[in-house]
Structures are given as structure tokens and as C-alpha cells.
Amino acid sequence: MIMADDVAMTDAGLCDGSIDWLTPENAHVYEGAFSMLCCAVNGAEPVSGVFAIRLFPASFPDSYIALLTDTPGGGTTEVGIIQYLEEFPVEEQALVRSSLARHYHEQVISRVHKVECRNGLLFFDVDTQRGREQFVMRWEYDRAQEYGANGKLLLDVEENRFLITDLAALPAVDKRRFTRHIYW
């Protein structure tokens, strides 16, 4: 087993040489016609209609991002993988993040006003980037997942995603409200 940047990779996995790693030196991400994301790799013909997905969305939200494109047969093909998005120029980072935002519809929680537990359900009243919202989550271990170093990803009863990027950044009273019910 090979260890690379805290991600365990086997010889049959990411380190087998079959991955096209995208770096600022070999790839250029830009906005093409009709605001479509495009990517040119090693001076080859640019690929249009590119979209981004996270390979490790909870553990490494800004690393290991696959750029994919649809194929005529209805499948997808991989353009390559960006290991560290922050290495790319700011404009290209913004384009990739915009693509990710279209794919991942999570709401980022900035305040926790109230959490109540009733009948095995948690009822949340929170502030997100869209304003004040309420949602319901089953009070089960798999509904609150680790996100990065100190965050939580919450899945409500309709599989909507609510994200606290850093629990320590919440006001102390909000953190107490949250950890009273989600302590794992």
C-alpha cells in the first residue's frame, strides 16, 4: 500500500499510472461557447462540456477533483484529475468551483438557531447562504458524516445536503445546540 497525502492508495488504484493528473503546467480550464466548461490537456484538442465531481467529497473537498465529459453513447469519460485545486490560477479555480456548485447542492450552515429531537428525528432551524431554513434529519449515525478536518455533512430526510464546514467556527451557543444531539 502506498500513502500519498494521507490518502491510502493501492497499486490497483490511483497510483497505477492510468490516471491523467491535471496540473497548471499541463492543463488549462476555461469557459467556452455557451458558458460550457472546457479543458485543454498537453496542447491536445480542447474537450468541451466538462464538469467536475469530487472523488473524496467529505475528506478532501478541494483536492482530488475529477473532470469528466459526457460521451455520445450516454456514458462519461474522464479528462483527468486535479489533485490540488489551489495550485491552479484563481480564474480556473472559480470555474471548477462553479461546476462543483452545480453538481453538489449543499447548503452551508452558518448559524444553528435550534435543534429539537422528536420521535427519532432532529428538527433544525438554521441560517444558510439562502437565508433561514428548517429541515428534518433522522437521528442516525450515517446521517451526519465527517467533512474535512472539523466539519459535518448532514443529510436530511429528502437526501438534501447541509454542510457545516468547521464546527469551531460556529458561535459557542450554536455549537452547543448542535453537539447536544450530534456528538459523534
Secondary structure, 3 states (H helix, E strand, C coil): CEEECCEEECCCCCCCCCCCEECCCCEEEEECHHHCEEEEECCCCCEECEEEEECCCCCCCCEEEEEEEECCCCCEEEEEEEEEHHHCCHHHHHHHHHHHHHHCCCEEEEEEEEEEEECCEEEEEEEECCEEEEEEEECCHHHEEEECCCEEEEECCCCCEEEECCHHHCCHHHHHHHHCCCCC
